[in-house]
Amino acid sequence: MNDSIRKSGGGGPATRITDGKDLKPLVAARSARVRYHVTLLIAAILVIASSGLLQIKNTAEIEVPFWGTLPGICTWKNLTGTECPGCGVSRCFVEIGHGHWSNAWDYNPAGFLIFGLVLYQVPFRGLQLWRLRTGNSDAGHRILYVNLVAWGIVTALMAQWITKHFL
């Protein structure tokens, strides 16, 4: 094997220089992480941009300018005729995108939490990409925080649905 050791200039740990064979899995893993963060960043930007571009038509439909109305896709509503806990989130996003806070709240109050999570993705994914570009590993969140956010959103969706339909 053609290995050599190089000392880092700042008194840090020594770095092993190899012939490149050992680096391929690391490069592939880093490339996969970059693609992952870029994909989520693009998705978040598209959701935020769409919320500003789309329009609400007749309080029940979302209209795409120069194209037409989007079809309703809620299977629960199509089968039962009643709204599910997630119904209204898309319309809530559109109203938030246009600055109509009270209308957004009327569609689905939990949509504010979900929209906030989407907004958070832009600086967070940008930071992750910067960390990867500078040779650092991407920072993660503790699983406890991820679970708290996920269960918080589920709880908010269920609470607003129960309040809207049963109280």
N, C-alpha and C positions, 0 to 999 in steps of 0.2 A: 504494500500500500504506500502511496506517495503522500504521507502526512507530514505536516510541519506545524509548529506552534508559534503563534505571534502574540506578543504581549500587547495589551491595549495601552495607549498612551496616558490615560488618565488614572492609572493605578487600579483599574477595574480588573475583572476576571480575564484570564487568558482566553483567546478565541482559537478554536481549532480550524485550520485551513485544510481542506481536503481536495481531492481531485474532482469534486463536483458530483460524484455518484450519491453521496449521502445527503446532498442538498435538494435533490429532485422532489422527494416527498414533502419537504418543508415549503418549497416554492409552490408546489401544487396545492397544499393546504392553505397557504397565504392567498393564492389566487382565488381559491374557492371562497374564502372569507371576504375578499374584495368584491367578488360577484354578488355574494349574499347582501352585503351592505349597500352596494350600488342599486340592486334590485329593489330593496326596501325604500331607499331614498327616492328613487324614481316613482315608485308606487305612491308614496306619501305626497310627493309634489303633484302628481296627476290627480289624486283625490282632492287636494286643496284647490288646485286650478279648476277642476270640474265643478266644485261647489260654487265658484264664482261665475262660471260660464253658463251653467244650467239654469233653467227657470221653472218656477212652480206654475202649473196651469190648473185651474178649477180646484185648488186645494188637495187634489188627490192624484195628480199626474205630474211627472217631471218632463219638461220639454227641452230638447236639444235644439239650439238655434240652427236654422237652415236645414233641419233634418226631420223633425217631428217629435211625437210623444213616445217616451219609453214605455214598454209594456209593464204591467204589474207582475212581479215575479214571486210574491209571497205564496208559497204552497199552502201554508196554514190558512191564510185568508181565502185562497181559492177553494179549499176543501170545506172549511167551516163557516165562512162568511164573517168571521170575527178577526180582529187584528191580533197578531202575535206580539210578544214582548219587544221584538225588534222592528215592528212596523213603524214607519215614520222617521227612522234614522236617516235615510237618504234625503228625505224632504227637510229634515232638521239641518243636515249639512248644507243643503242649498240655501236655506234661510240664513244660517250663520255666515255663509260666504257672501251674502248680500247685506249683512248687518241687521237683519230683522230678528232681533233676539227673542222677542215675545212670541212671534210666530214659530220660531224654532223650538221654543220651550213647549208650545202647544202640541207640536207634532210628536216629540219624544224628548223629555228632559234628560234622559241618559245619553242622548246624542252629544251633549256638551262634553261629557267625560271621554267619549270615544273620539270626538273631534280633537280634543286636547291631546289625546294619545297620538293621533296622527300628526298633529303639529309638532309634538315633541320629537318625532322621528327625524325631522329635517336636521336640527342641530346635532342630535345624537349620532345619526349615521354619518354626518359630515365629520364629526370628531373621530369616529371609528376609522373612517377612510384616511384621515390625517395621521392617526396613530399607526396604521398599517404602512402608510407611505414612508413614515420616518423610521420604520424598522421595529416598532413596538408591537406588542400583541394588542388585539382589540380588547377593550374593557367590557366586562359583562356586568349584568345586574345579579344580585343574589336571588336565588330561586324563591326566597321568601317574598321579596318585593314583586317579582313577576306574578306569583300566585295571589298576592294581595290585590294587585291591580286587576287581574283577570276575574277574581271572585267579586271584587268591588263593582266591576262593570256588569257582571251577571246579576248581582244583587240589585243594582240600580235599575236595570232593565225590568226585572221581575217586580220590584217595588212600584215603578211607575205604571206598569201594566195592571197590577192588582188595584192600585189607586184609581186608575182611569176607568176600569171596567166593573169593579165590585164595591167601591166606596162612594 
